[in-house]
Amino acid sequence: MSETGTARKRIVLRAAVLAATAILAYAGSVSNVFVYDDNVAIKLNPVVNGEAPIISAFERDFWGNPRESTIGSYRPICLLSLAIDGRLSGMDGSWFHAINVLWHATIVVALYLVFRGIAGEATSLAAAALMAVLAAPSEAVQNIVGRADMMLAMFALIGLWAHRRPGVGGAALAMACLALGLGSKESAIALPLAWGALDLLLPPRPGAPRIAWRRFALYALPCGVYLLARQHALGAATTRVLDPVANPLVATDLTGRLLGASRVFMEHYATGLLAPARRLYDCSANACGPAGLDDPVAWAGVILLVAVAVAPLLIVRRAPVVAAGLAWFGLCFLPASNLVFLSPSAYGERLLYLPSIGLVLALTSSVFALAQKLSRPIMAPAILAVLGLANAAAIQVRNLDWKSEETLYLSALEVIPNSAKVQYNVAWVAFQKGEFAKAEIHASKAVAIRPTYMGAQALLAGIMDVQGRTQEAEAGFSLALSHGRDEDLVLHYGTFLARHGRYSEALSEVAAQRAHSPRDPKLKELQRRIQQRIADLKNEAESMNGNGPPGR
């Protein structure tokens, strides 16, 4: 539909205000550094930092690992975006954060423009404004790794617009967006379902051409291309490495997993959406583990999930936009929910970013419907304004949480102290600062929560050693090694061996682990230092025997 000049100016002005609102909400995050996952995915990623050629974004996993050491996340389009940022910025963290904020602002504008003709001007404008400051998925903007979720959201919106356009051009652009979405994050597999749900619940206006359902057969092509590219790069089309500490739902039966996932949804996702002040970057073992049949919170989560699934069918006649928004939320959340597919994480704030688009549409449409029944319709926009201000304020607190690893880890400790990973992270920061008593307290709690957590056991042993309790440390490492080996364990154990002059043992342990984790920078540096120390000792011995170089 063509717009008059005045109408176009009004649209441009509103889009500019939305973009400015989104930028102002996250301006406080621009000065932040690389934190948490950003260290591995960005700072130490050879594709991003320039150690590997930029084209290798299509030949490695998202974390920069080659196929022999991959953990299975294949997101070449997002990785390419990050690699371009790395080369343009000289690996300046502020640049990456600023680009994330710009991505968010652009997505907010796209939400408004795409849904104007689907949900109406007022609803799309209010939904975009609320999305600009919605706190629940804020991690997608504040954590640079969340770029994947934002790029997925952008391609989902443009793809929806293209999908609802008739003809070859619309189909081709929608297919391209689906391919780019898959290359940004694997959960793009749900996009055709979300687009199809909106076709059913919010069909094109009378007189507009209908979307031929045979178009959905074409969407199998980009999915197939993605799987082939993944197979070529990583050696497997679908396999991912799942860590039972990050997602304890991987180590239980189907009933425990479904109930556990339902409990996570109720206790953390739903609560986070309702309470902007609640923030949580991680929920690992044992805080977000399996649930039993006698768990009332899990069953409440089941009921809420069923309600989200069924509501669109029940309310579509009375509130089609609300129905469509709920359907979008449910379908886009499904791939990360652990209900159908096991995810690398039991929980993640950034996983709400794409689903939240549907949620803000449903909420704003509901509020405007309520306004028509009130004696004072102004109350409806007032409700949205108060909600938006509360979320905007919460984002400012979260911007500060992401300032450093210490502030981030301590913020989670307030919310979920029964997470072994959170306790470990707090202990690690304290250990690095030389606060050994504090580090021991939190490392001990991590081990108590998860006795098989090798990294926490090794850190605790290392803390004991630097305090002069060598025998306790040796026993602690022996216990940890009985569960296997990983990068953290070998890092602490190799350091312990080297500290006590057992360089050959240390080098053997580190070299063996590096064969499985060749890119780990801490192990690489430890191996270098051990080898240097061995060489120095050899030179000292030769010098004492009179066999050193002339002049020594």
TORMAR-212175 format. One line per 3 residues: number of its first residue (from 0); their letters; for each residue x, y, z of C-alpha. Coordinates in nm, 4 decimals. Each point is the difference from the previous one (the first is absolute). Layout:
N
NUM	a	X:Y:Z; ...
***
This chain:
552
0	mse	0.0000:0.0000:0.0000; 0.1427:0.3370:-0.1015; 0.0347:0.2663:0.2658
3	tgt	-0.0498:0.3732:-0.0370; 0.2958:0.2278:0.0597; -0.1313:0.0976:0.3433
6	ark	-0.0593:-0.3612:0.0958; 0.3518:-0.0947:-0.1089; 0.1482:0.2775:0.2103
9	riv	-0.2031:-0.1184:0.2978; 0.1281:-0.3556:-0.0459; 0.3615:0.1174:-0.0326
12	lra	-0.0339:0.2160:0.3120; -0.1476:-0.2846:0.2023; 0.2696:-0.2381:-0.1212
15	avl	0.2677:0.2506:0.1005; -0.1507:0.0407:0.3482; -0.0128:-0.3776:0.0426
18	aat	0.3627:-0.0359:-0.1050; 0.1069:0.2792:0.2358; -0.1905:-0.1623:0.2868
21	ail	0.1702:-0.3340:-0.0587; 0.3443:0.1630:-0.0233; -0.0490:0.2060:0.3169
24	aya	-0.1161:-0.3066:0.1929; 0.3263:-0.1840:-0.0704; 0.2439:0.2897:-0.0285
27	gsv	0.1407:-0.0963:0.3388; 0.1182:-0.3350:-0.1356; 0.2258:0.1438:-0.2714
30	snv	0.2966:0.0580:0.2321; -0.0120:-0.3577:0.1329; 0.2792:-0.2493:-0.0664
33	fvy	0.0012:-0.3629:-0.1155; -0.1780:-0.2003:0.2701; -0.0980:-0.3650:0.0516
36	ddn	-0.0604:-0.1783:-0.3347; 0.1420:0.3002:-0.1872; 0.3521:-0.0955:0.1060
39	vai	-0.0113:-0.3315:-0.1876; -0.2403:0.0887:-0.2802; 0.1515:0.3401:-0.0791
42	kln	0.3304:0.0881:0.1647; 0.1661:-0.3418:-0.0396; -0.1828:-0.1075:-0.3158
45	pvv	0.2623:-0.0235:-0.2792; -0.2575:0.0838:-0.2677; -0.0971:0.3200:0.1821
48	nge	0.3418:0.1148:0.1242; 0.1670:-0.0564:-0.3364; 0.2143:-0.3046:0.0763
51	api	-0.2031:-0.1949:-0.2584; -0.1184:0.1316:-0.3386; -0.3456:0.1530:-0.0042
54	isa	-0.1288:-0.2609:-0.2478; 0.0545:-0.2644:0.2672; -0.3221:0.1282:0.1612
57	fer	-0.1636:-0.2561:-0.2307; 0.2446:-0.2771:0.0907; -0.0052:0.0142:0.3828
60	dfw	-0.2572:-0.0021:0.2738; -0.1312:0.3169:0.1640; 0.2775:-0.0045:0.2606
63	gnp	0.2747:-0.0216:-0.2637; 0.0734:-0.3701:0.0475; 0.0893:-0.2199:-0.2997
66	res	-0.1957:-0.3193:-0.0548; 0.2373:-0.2175:0.2063; -0.0782:0.1991:0.3170
69	tig	-0.3431:0.1447:-0.0755; -0.2785:0.0275:0.2559; -0.2566:0.0102:-0.2780
72	syr	-0.1417:0.3544:-0.0300; 0.0152:0.1001:-0.3671; -0.0890:0.3686:-0.0553
75	pic	0.2171:0.1235:-0.2870; -0.2008:0.3137:-0.0803; 0.0163:0.1275:0.3562
78	lls	0.3654:-0.0994:0.0284; 0.0726:0.1872:-0.3233; -0.1656:0.3112:0.1461
81	lai	0.2154:-0.0230:0.3126; 0.3141:-0.0608:-0.2054; -0.0670:0.3151:-0.2032
84	dgr	-0.0414:0.1948:0.3241; 0.3283:-0.1409:0.1289; 0.1915:0.1170:-0.3040
87	lsg	-0.1661:0.3417:-0.0150; 0.0419:0.0728:0.3718; 0.3344:-0.1590:0.0829
90	mdg	-0.1868:-0.2166:0.2524; -0.1348:0.2997:0.1945; -0.2734:-0.1291:0.2319
93	swf	-0.1897:0.3305:-0.0111; -0.0378:-0.0331:-0.3771; -0.1587:-0.3445:0.0322
96	hai	-0.2397:0.1239:0.2678; -0.0926:0.3060:-0.2063; -0.0765:-0.2159:-0.3042
99	nvl	-0.2185:-0.2230:0.2178; -0.1959:0.3065:0.1108; -0.0430:0.1074:-0.3633
102	wha	-0.1243:-0.3474:-0.0916; -0.2582:0.0258:0.2779; -0.1145:0.3452:-0.1123
105	tiv	-0.0357:-0.1196:-0.3601; -0.2031:-0.3026:0.1076; -0.2355:0.2201:0.2014
108	val	-0.0607:0.2145:-0.3086; -0.0482:-0.3099:-0.2154; -0.2575:-0.1348:0.2454
111	ylv	-0.1997:0.3220:-0.0354; 0.0216:0.0136:-0.3797; -0.0731:-0.3683:-0.0625
114	frg	-0.2978:-0.0254:0.2338; -0.1653:0.3306:-0.0977; -0.1892:-0.1738:-0.2765
117	iag	-0.0610:-0.3171:0.2027; -0.0998:0.1130:0.3498; -0.0832:0.3665:-0.0568
120	eat	0.1845:0.3276:0.0567; -0.0689:0.0492:0.3718; 0.0780:-0.3574:0.1026
123	sla	0.3181:-0.0246:-0.2070; 0.1262:0.3367:0.1255; -0.0665:-0.0828:0.3649
126	aaa	0.1433:-0.3511:-0.0381; 0.3199:0.1350:-0.1545; 0.0343:0.2613:0.2749
129	lma	-0.0406:-0.2663:0.2676; 0.2457:-0.2307:-0.1791; 0.2536:0.2846:0.0001
132	vla	0.0152:-0.0052:0.3809; -0.1149:-0.3520:0.0908; 0.2359:-0.1225:0.2703
135	aps	-0.0595:-0.3769:-0.0080; 0.2029:-0.0672:-0.3203; 0.2521:0.2805:0.0611
138	eav	0.2922:-0.2456:0.0148; -0.0251:-0.0309:-0.3790; 0.1179:0.3615:-0.0266
141	qni	0.2343:0.0214:0.3000; 0.1818:-0.3283:-0.0673; 0.1730:0.0273:-0.3391
144	vgr	-0.0704:-0.3681:-0.0627; -0.3685:0.0994:-0.0069; 0.0656:0.1382:-0.3493
147	adm	-0.1128:-0.3414:-0.1250; -0.3459:0.0429:0.1558; -0.0374:0.3530:-0.1352
150	mla	0.1063:-0.0904:-0.3517; -0.2464:-0.2880:0.0095; -0.2743:0.2437:0.1050
153	mfa	0.0841:0.2391:-0.2830; -0.0130:-0.2709:-0.2661; -0.3212:-0.1349:0.1565
156	lig	-0.1704:0.3388:-0.0383; 0.1232:0.0713:-0.3527; -0.0803:-0.3587:-0.0936
159	lwa	-0.3556:0.0375:0.1326; -0.0471:0.3119:-0.2114; 0.1324:-0.1801:-0.3061
162	hrr	-0.1977:-0.3149:0.0745; -0.3275:0.1931:-0.0066; 0.0801:0.1554:-0.3373
165	pgv	-0.1288:-0.1958:-0.2983; 0.2093:-0.1035:-0.2953; 0.3453:-0.1314:-0.0661
168	gga	0.1724:0.3013:0.1531; -0.1694:-0.0434:0.3356; 0.0740:-0.3729:0.0069
171	ala	0.3656:0.0499:-0.0962; 0.0575:0.2674:0.2666; -0.1728:-0.2093:0.2663
174	mac	0.2220:-0.2973:-0.0898; 0.3082:0.2204:0.0182; -0.1043:0.1305:0.3420
177	lal	-0.0550:-0.3536:0.1243; 0.3488:-0.0977:-0.1208; 0.1560:0.3050:0.1657
180	glg	-0.1988:-0.0676:0.3166; 0.1269:-0.3582:0.0157; 0.3509:0.1292:-0.0539
183	ske	-0.0504:0.2320:0.2966; -0.1519:-0.2525:0.2406; -0.1308:-0.3545:-0.0323
186	sai	-0.3392:0.0796:0.1554; -0.0965:0.1735:-0.3273; -0.1384:-0.3415:-0.0890
189	alp	-0.3225:0.1166:0.1703; -0.0474:0.3049:-0.2244; -0.2171:-0.1651:-0.2686
192	law	-0.2296:-0.1231:0.2775; -0.0263:0.3508:0.1471; -0.0662:0.1533:-0.3412
195	gal	-0.2620:-0.2643:-0.0742; -0.1726:0.0590:0.3356; -0.0389:0.3682:-0.0850
198	dll	-0.1435:-0.0957:-0.3411; -0.2696:-0.2003:0.1796; -0.0700:0.2351:0.2889
201	lpp	0.0463:0.3328:-0.1806; -0.0718:-0.0727:-0.3668; 0.0549:0.2739:-0.2589
204	rpg	-0.2723:0.2606:-0.0172; -0.3000:-0.0580:-0.2294; 0.0983:0.0540:-0.3605
207	apr	0.3686:-0.0658:0.0620; 0.1500:-0.3087:-0.1666; 0.0217:-0.3078:0.2200
210	iaw	0.3291:-0.1754:0.0651; 0.0180:-0.3323:-0.1797; 0.0769:-0.2774:0.2476
213	rrf	0.2274:-0.1678:-0.2514; 0.2469:0.2779:0.0741; 0.0873:-0.1779:0.3241
216	aly	0.1454:-0.2859:-0.2045; 0.2571:0.2467:-0.1329; 0.1186:0.0729:0.3539
219	alp	0.1416:-0.3509:0.0172; 0.2712:0.1123:-0.2431; 0.1839:0.2485:0.2283
222	cgv	-0.0368:-0.2471:0.2867; 0.1644:-0.2700:-0.2078; 0.2791:0.2331:-0.1130
225	yll	0.0692:0.0968:0.3606; 0.0207:-0.3638:0.1119; 0.2356:-0.0846:-0.2860
228	arq	0.2229:0.2977:0.0829; 0.0009:-0.1016:0.3641; 0.0853:-0.3576:-0.0919
231	hal	0.2875:0.1194:-0.2171; 0.1396:0.2402:0.2641; -0.0503:-0.1955:0.3213
234	gaa	-0.0297:-0.3582:-0.1195; -0.3544:-0.0459:0.1318; -0.3326:0.1467:-0.1046
237	ttr	-0.1646:0.0121:0.3419; 0.2353:-0.1162:0.2784; 0.0835:0.2406:0.2830
240	vld	0.2092:-0.0462:0.3132; -0.2231:0.0364:0.3067; 0.1505:0.0777:0.3395
243	pva	-0.1970:-0.1438:0.2965; 0.1188:0.2897:0.2175; -0.1345:0.2656:-0.2381
246	npl	-0.3126:-0.2049:-0.0700; -0.0673:-0.2729:0.2585; -0.3143:-0.0957:-0.1928
249	vat	0.2208:-0.2026:-0.2365; 0.0650:-0.2602:0.2701; -0.3554:-0.1063:0.0856
252	dlt	-0.2952:-0.1871:-0.1455; -0.2681:0.1547:-0.2201; -0.2428:0.0656:0.2856
255	grl	0.2634:0.1695:0.2133; 0.1119:0.2113:-0.2945; -0.3475:0.1158:-0.0986
258	lga	-0.0961:0.0844:0.3562; 0.3376:0.1619:0.0616; -0.0347:0.2142:-0.3115
261	srv	-0.3509:0.0959:0.1068; 0.1285:0.1020:0.3413; 0.2720:0.2149:-0.1587
264	fme	-0.2625:0.1664:-0.2173; -0.2246:0.0775:0.2960; 0.2631:0.0901:0.2575
267	hya	0.2400:0.1978:-0.2174; -0.1324:0.0952:-0.3435; -0.3529:0.0935:0.1095
270	tgl	0.1263:0.1674:0.3164; 0.2593:0.1950:-0.1957; -0.2664:0.1266:-0.2392
273	lap	-0.2315:0.1087:0.2809; 0.2671:0.1495:0.2290; 0.2399:0.2307:-0.1890
276	arr	0.2306:0.0319:0.3018; 0.0753:-0.3732:-0.0023; 0.3142:-0.0698:-0.2025
279	lyd	0.1902:-0.3230:-0.0444; 0.2767:-0.0772:-0.2486; 0.0275:-0.3724:0.0766
282	csa	-0.1965:-0.2816:0.1576; 0.2004:-0.3213:-0.0011; 0.0267:-0.3125:0.2141
285	nac	-0.1613:-0.0552:0.2328; -0.2234:0.3075:0.0036; -0.1636:-0.0759:-0.3355
288	gpa	0.0017:-0.3771:0.0073; -0.2612:-0.2732:-0.0474; -0.3275:0.0119:0.1907
291	gld	-0.2114:-0.2771:0.1494; -0.3674:-0.0810:-0.0265; -0.0570:0.1558:0.3427
294	dpv	0.1362:0.3430:-0.0982; -0.2862:0.2561:0.0018; 0.2064:0.2714:-0.1731
297	awa	0.0776:-0.2385:-0.2860; -0.3683:-0.0821:-0.0420; -0.0857:0.3710:0.0078
300	gvi	0.2510:0.0398:-0.2822; -0.1675:-0.2827:-0.1929; -0.3362:0.1718:0.0376
303	llv	0.1417:0.3334:-0.1141; 0.1709:-0.1560:-0.3016; -0.3200:-0.1800:-0.0992
306	ava	-0.1890:0.3277:0.0381; 0.2448:0.1757:-0.2325; -0.0440:-0.2805:-0.2549
309	vap	-0.3801:-0.0171:0.0169; -0.0936:0.3658:0.0535; 0.0567:0.1100:-0.3621
312	lli	-0.2644:-0.2461:-0.1187; -0.2488:0.1052:0.2681; 0.0268:0.3779:-0.0341
315	vrr	0.0752:0.0453:-0.3698; -0.3524:0.1217:-0.0835; -0.0175:0.2540:0.2819
318	apv	0.3651:0.1084:0.0083; 0.1893:-0.1095:-0.3126; 0.3096:0.2140:0.0656
321	vaa	0.0302:-0.1329:0.3546; -0.0380:-0.3534:-0.1360; 0.2658:0.0598:-0.2649
324	gla	0.2394:0.1522:0.2535; -0.0352:-0.2938:0.2373; 0.0485:-0.2451:-0.2869
327	wfg	0.3173:0.1817:-0.1060; 0.1284:-0.0073:0.3572; -0.0680:-0.3712:0.0448
330	lcf	0.1378:-0.1165:-0.3340; 0.3147:0.2149:0.0138; 0.0702:-0.1024:0.3598
333	lpa	-0.0485:-0.3709:-0.0697; 0.3491:-0.0766:-0.1444; 0.1724:0.1353:0.3143
336	snl	-0.2521:-0.1331:0.2524; 0.1545:-0.3491:0.0455; -0.3477:-0.1414:-0.0574
339	vfl	0.0710:-0.1357:-0.3488; 0.3760:0.0430:-0.0520; 0.2690:-0.0009:0.2655
342	sps	0.1704:0.3380:0.0116; 0.3594:0.0771:0.1084; -0.1519:0.2067:0.2829
345	ayg	-0.2821:-0.0628:0.2412; -0.0794:0.3713:0.0032; 0.1081:0.3227:-0.1649
348	erl	-0.1474:0.3484:0.0064; 0.1046:0.0663:-0.3576; -0.2071:-0.2968:-0.1180
351	lyl	-0.3093:0.2151:0.0653; 0.0974:0.2659:-0.2539; -0.1738:-0.1387:-0.3102
354	psi	-0.3031:-0.1410:0.1911; -0.0477:0.3378:0.1725; -0.1040:0.1546:-0.3301
357	glv	-0.3187:-0.2042:0.0161; -0.0445:0.0704:0.3679; 0.0107:0.3799:-0.0335
360	lal	-0.2489:-0.0188:-0.2870; -0.2387:-0.2086:0.2098; 0.0388:0.2256:0.3026
363	tss	-0.0468:0.3315:-0.1778; -0.2969:-0.1297:-0.1972; -0.1592:-0.1184:0.3263
366	vfa	0.0548:0.3369:0.1638; -0.1568:0.1885:-0.2920; -0.2961:-0.2380:0.0053
369	laq	-0.0350:0.0739:0.3699; 0.0058:0.3743:-0.0728; -0.3192:-0.0298:-0.2018
372	kls	-0.1810:-0.1338:0.3054; 0.1238:0.2625:0.2466; -0.1734:0.3253:0.0777
375	rpi	0.3417:0.1636:-0.0275; 0.1759:-0.1529:-0.3016; 0.3159:0.1968:0.0817
378	map	0.0625:-0.2541:0.2753; 0.1095:-0.2590:-0.2578; 0.2935:0.1987:-0.1412
381	ail	0.0817:0.1036:0.3557; 0.0340:-0.3650:0.0982; 0.2392:-0.0582:-0.2896
384	avl	0.1979:0.3109:0.0904; 0.0443:-0.1101:0.3616; 0.0995:-0.3484:-0.1145
387	gla	0.2480:0.1451:-0.2469; 0.1580:0.2311:0.2580; 0.0374:-0.2854:0.2486
390	naa	0.1731:-0.2137:-0.2622; 0.2226:0.2867:-0.1136; 0.1125:0.0542:0.3591
393	aiq	0.0733:-0.3716:0.0389; 0.2172:0.0071:-0.3130; 0.2177:0.2704:0.1568
396	vrn	0.0725:-0.2324:0.2928; 0.0765:-0.2839:-0.2395; 0.2365:0.2213:-0.1986
399	ldw	0.1988:0.0384:0.3223; -0.0139:-0.3754:0.0673; 0.1793:-0.0632:-0.3290
402	kse	0.2817:0.2467:0.0771; 0.2349:-0.2777:0.1118; 0.0019:-0.3698:0.0752
405	etl	-0.0045:0.0711:0.3725; -0.3091:0.2207:-0.0148; -0.1759:-0.2508:-0.2258
408	yls	0.0771:-0.3036:0.2137; -0.0937:0.1743:0.3246; -0.3324:0.1096:-0.1493
411	ale	-0.0891:-0.3625:-0.0721; 0.1136:-0.1088:0.3442; -0.2750:0.2170:0.1494
414	vip	-0.2653:-0.1777:-0.2058; 0.1123:-0.3603:-0.0264; 0.2659:-0.1052:0.2519
417	nsa	-0.0779:-0.3698:-0.0595; 0.1629:0.0052:-0.3439; 0.3381:-0.1762:0.0015
420	kvq	0.1183:0.1995:-0.2990; -0.0876:0.3323:0.1622; 0.1843:-0.0983:0.3181
423	ynv	0.2996:-0.1134:-0.2085; 0.0085:0.3269:-0.1937; -0.0061:0.2084:0.3200
426	awv	0.2784:-0.2198:0.1446; 0.2122:0.0400:-0.3144; -0.0204:0.3807:0.0086
429	afq	0.0904:0.0018:0.3721; 0.2911:-0.2384:-0.0671; 0.1378:0.2259:-0.2722
432	kge	-0.0190:0.2953:0.2398; 0.1917:-0.1914:0.2672; -0.3037:-0.0198:0.2314
435	fak	0.0646:-0.3648:0.0797; -0.2286:-0.0352:0.3045; -0.2956:0.1338:-0.1982
438	aei	0.0945:-0.2129:-0.3001; 0.0104:-0.3139:0.2148; -0.3451:0.0665:0.1429
441	has	-0.1617:0.0258:-0.3434; 0.2011:-0.2825:-0.1585; -0.1024:-0.2249:0.2911
444	kav	-0.3645:0.0926:-0.0589; 0.0348:-0.0821:-0.3695; 0.1386:-0.3439:0.0841
447	air	-0.2718:-0.0571:0.2597; -0.2666:0.0831:-0.2573; 0.1606:-0.2125:-0.2739
450	pty	0.2532:-0.2535:0.1352; 0.0886:-0.1162:-0.3531; 0.0808:0.3546:-0.1209
453	mga	0.3659:-0.0558:-0.0922; 0.0853:0.3660:-0.0536; -0.1322:0.0991:0.3435
456	qal	0.1846:-0.2862:0.1710; 0.3224:0.0998:-0.1731; -0.0409:0.3671:0.0868
459	lag	-0.0635:-0.0896:0.3639; 0.3153:-0.2158:0.0035; 0.1992:0.2825:-0.1577
462	imd	-0.1246:0.2433:0.2635; 0.1113:-0.2399:0.2744; 0.3415:-0.0321:-0.1586
465	vqg	0.0738:0.3737:-0.0163; -0.0882:0.0138:0.3690; 0.2648:-0.2641:0.0792
468	rtq	-0.2356:-0.2964:0.0436; 0.1768:-0.2173:-0.2551; -0.1183:-0.3407:0.1234
471	eae	-0.3645:0.1112:-0.0032; 0.0530:0.1402:-0.3475; 0.1508:-0.3278:-0.1246
474	agf	-0.2982:-0.1919:0.1345; -0.2365:0.2471:-0.1618; 0.1635:-0.0354:-0.3391
477	sla	-0.0065:-0.3800:0.0283; -0.3747:0.0151:0.0652; -0.0554:0.2327:-0.2928
480	lsh	0.2090:-0.2155:-0.2351; -0.2091:-0.3037:0.0937; -0.2901:0.1641:-0.1890
483	grd	0.2001:0.0625:-0.3179; 0.1784:0.3007:-0.1451; -0.1019:0.3298:-0.1521
486	edl	0.1740:0.3320:-0.0772; -0.0611:0.1580:0.3407; 0.1117:-0.3058:0.1923
489	vlh	0.3208:-0.0452:-0.1983; 0.0760:0.3725:0.0222; -0.0150:-0.0071:0.3805
492	ygt	0.1700:-0.3397:0.0291; 0.2797:0.0900:-0.2409; 0.0619:0.3212:0.1922
495	fla	0.0115:-0.1975:0.3253; 0.2540:-0.2485:-0.1391; 0.2186:0.2758:-0.1413
498	rhg	-0.0137:0.1948:0.3247; 0.1511:-0.3013:0.1755; 0.2686:-0.0598:-0.2604
501	rys	-0.1666:-0.3004:-0.1633; 0.0484:0.1449:-0.3472; 0.0024:-0.3217:-0.2006
504	eal	-0.3323:-0.1104:0.1500; -0.1439:0.3461:-0.0527; 0.1105:0.0130:-0.3631
507	sev	-0.1423:-0.3469:-0.0668; -0.3403:0.0931:0.1463; -0.0225:0.3326:-0.1822
510	aaq	0.1207:-0.1369:-0.3348; -0.2502:-0.2854:0.0155; -0.2889:0.2369:0.0702
513	rah	0.1112:0.2412:-0.2693; -0.0306:-0.2826:-0.2510; -0.3753:0.0162:0.0734
516	spr	-0.0137:0.3781:0.0520; 0.2737:0.1432:-0.2238; -0.1387:0.3542:0.0043
519	dpk	-0.0388:0.0454:0.3753; 0.2157:0.3109:0.0673; 0.0577:-0.0688:0.3709
522	lke	0.1262:-0.3531:-0.0653; 0.2133:0.1274:-0.2869; 0.1629:0.2619:0.2222
525	lqr	0.0490:-0.2486:0.2852; 0.1674:-0.2465:-0.2367; 0.2292:0.2754:-0.1273
528	riq	0.1028:0.0993:0.3524; 0.0654:-0.3613:0.1030; 0.2088:-0.0632:-0.3093
531	qri	0.1944:0.3198:0.0625; 0.0619:-0.1022:0.3610; 0.1230:-0.3437:-0.1085
534	adl	0.2343:0.1633:-0.2524; 0.1297:0.2428:0.2634; 0.0732:-0.2854:0.2410
537	kne	0.1811:-0.1891:-0.2720; 0.2150:0.3027:-0.0815; 0.0761:0.0531:0.3691
540	aes	0.1085:-0.3631:0.0356; 0.2217:0.0185:-0.3074; 0.1530:0.3233:0.1276
543	mng	0.0803:-0.1582:0.3367; 0.1645:-0.2958:-0.1768; 0.2126:0.2307:-0.2081
546	ngp	-0.1825:-0.0809:-0.3200; -0.1756:0.3300:-0.0410; 0.0618:0.2483:-0.2812
549	pgr	0.3278:0.1961:0.0019; 0.0039:0.2925:0.2400; -0.2597:-0.1447:0.2379
***
